[in-house]
Amino acid sequence: MNIDPYLLPHLEDLRRASEKQFRTIGSAFLAPAEASAAVSRFAGKCPFALDGGYEEAERKRAFFFPLGEEMESDTKCVKIEVKGKRFASSLTHRDYLGAIMAKGIERSAVGDLAVNEGEAYVFCLPSVLDELLSLSSIGRFPVKASEVEIEDFPVMKPLEERRVVLASFRLDALVAEAFSLSREEAKKAILAGIVSQNGIPCLRPDGAIKEGDKIAVRGKGKIALLEFLGASRKGKEAVRIGIYR
């Protein structure tokens, strides 16, 4: 992913403003590659933190705050609940995000969308909270949107688990099997910067994987590596993965 050349200068302006005004100032939500660039530039050099609303968030905001003070995040969380949940199990991350974008909300104004059966939790900037709360439908399904406290956000679990067999404990092997790609397609996706591992872009097809890793491929979804199951009968490595929708 190419980084906007104005991103780091903009973040530097936020840092200076935070220092001058002696208060926490946060950016819009950053994609994983942008967040990685921000870490390289600011981590350890000034009071700086990344936060997306919950520990495993992929899209995060950069926060600058006064030396000796605690960071104060103003990120909001909206719960979108489908009326008649039993009829809405087919709704995906793409459906929710499409409805949000259709309201004219910029992608950088919203962070992660955690989708569960018939509901989703959306992290957002305060400036778009009212717009999100006015959301009344996702496709043909009526919904109710309400603000919830960040602390009330539930730990989201994968909606489906599957056993897959890997040729090796490499990132490209896992991406290929988990997302139904050829090994070459997986390698190209990684080198193109559209694969993130635990919220950070990984450009190494031979990168190591471990239990607990969250792997996302832009446009294809997200999985969690839940457990190493040991060698299969053919000598390959079996693992259990969780699939997020």
Disulfide bonds with the S-S distance in Angstrom:
none
